[in-house]
Amino acid sequence: MFRTRNMQSLLKSAFLSLFVALTLLILTPDFVSAQSAAADTVEVIMKNFKFVPNQLQIPTGQKVTLKFHNKGTVTHAFMAGTDVTNNLKGFNNGLFSGVHVIKTVNGKTTEKTYGSKSLMLGVKPNHSATLTFTMPKSKSGNYKFGCFKSTGTGKTKHFSIGMKGTIQIGTQLSSR
């Protein structure tokens, strides 16, 4: 008898908790929409001449923040576009051309709509920087990103030794 009463009490508590949770979920759609209205953030680590993650998926029409953390010992940079220039200084067709970007580096924030010149975000060792933007549908497609800083006596570009990745624009927000 005592065991049955305890089980009944436990089941009642479980059902009551489930009922309250479902009720809150149904009655608070404003909370869900407020969360989705905020900028989604993708964290990217720059270290040992690579980006982690090195594959990004960015939606169109939604505010996104890319937050870069340089965990390496040298300055790294982020640039994105379609075709790498012959001299490995960046991309011919910059991803951010025509896009309004809020850029924060070392606590200094600037806002700019980029022209044909590629956006370059430099991040010193043990520092972070962010790019916040809303990508237009016209930018849907596949892009590359990379670091075109040089290192060593031969001035080898970080991009040449693997510091690069891909961005899919027009897909669900994620990083792999």
N, C-alpha and C positions, 0 to 999 in steps of 0.2 A: 504494500500500500504506500509506504513512504517513498519508495523508488518511483512509482507511477506518478505520484504527486510532484516530485522533483522534475521528472521528464516533462510533465504538462506545464509546469511553471517555466522551464527552459524554452519549450516550444512557443509559449505565449510571448515570452520576452523576445525571441528571435523574430516572430511574425510582427510584433509591434515595432521593432527596430527597422525591419524591412519596409513596413507601411510608412513610417516617418520619413525614411530616406527617399522613397519613391514620391511621396507627397511634396517634399522639398524640391526634388528634381523637377517635378511638373509645375510647381507654383513659382519657380524662380528663373524664367527664361531671360529676364533682364541681366542676370549675372552671367549667363553663358554668352549673350551677345556683347556684353561689355568686355569680356575677356577676348573675344575674337576681334573686336575693334582695335585692340592694342596691337602694337607692332610685334610680329613674331620674330624671335631672335635665333640665329644660327651661330654657334660658337665654332671658331676655326683656330686651331693651334698651328703656329709656324715654328718648326724646330728641326734641326738636323737636316736641313735642305729638303724639307717636304711639308706639305699641308696635310693636316688631319682634321676633318675628313678631306679627301681629294675629289669627291663627287658631291655636287650640290644640286638640289632641285628647288627652284624658286617659282612661286605662282605669279601670275600677272594680276594687276588690279588690287593688290593687297600690300599694305605697308610691311616691309621686311627690314630687319637690322642684321647685318653681318658684323659679328664682333670677333676681332682678331687679337690673339694673345701670342706675343713673340716669346717663346720659352727657350730660344736659342741664344748664342753668344755673339751673333752679328746682326746688323740691321737687315730686315727682310722687307719686301714690298709685295703688294697685291695689284695686279692689272688683269683685265679680262677683255676678250674680244674673239674674233674669228680666225684671222690669219696672222701668224708671227712674222714680224718684219725680218728682212734678210740679215740685218745687222744685230738681231736679237736685242733690240731696245724696247720692244713692246709689241703691240698688235696694230695692224693696219686699220681694222674696223673695230673700234672700241665699243664694248657692250653698253657703256653708260652714256654714249653720245645722244643728246636730246633728252636725257633723264635728269630730273631734279634730285640732287643728292645732298643729304646732311652728313657731313664728315666731321668726326671728332678725333683729334690726335693730341695727346698730352694735355687734355683738358680744354683745348681750344676748338671751338665749333665754327665751321663755315658751311654756308649753303650756296649751292651753285648748280646751274643747269649746264651740263657739259656739252661742248661742241664736238668737232671732229677729233680734237686731241684726246687721247686716252686718259682716263682717270688713273692716277697712281697713288696708292696709299702706302706710305713708308711707316714701318713700326720698328722702333729701337728695341734692343734686347731688354727683356723683363718689363715691357710696356704693353699696353693694349690700345686699340683704336677701333672705331666703329664707322660703318656706312649705313645710313637709313634711307630707304627709297621705296617707291612704288613702281614696279616695272610695267610699262604699257604692253598691251597685247601685240603690238607691232614688233616687239622684241622676242616673241616666241621662237624657240629653236635651241640649237646646241651651240655652246660657246666653250672656249678654253680659258683658263686663268693660270697665272704663273708669277714667279718672282724673277725680275730681270736685273737684280743687283749682281755685282761681280765680287768674287772673292779669290784670295790667293795671289801668288806672284804672276801667274799666267792670266789673271783676271777672268777666270772661268765664270760664266753666267750660272746663277743658281738654277735657272730654268733648264739648262743643258745637263745638269746632274740630277734632275728628277723633281725639282720643286715646281710642280704643275698639277693641274687637275681639270675637271670638266664641270660645266654648269648647264643644266637643262632649265630653260625658262618656259613657263606655261604649264607647269606640273604642280602637284601637291608639294607643300613645303617639307623638305626633309634633307638629311645629310647622311652619307654612308661612309 
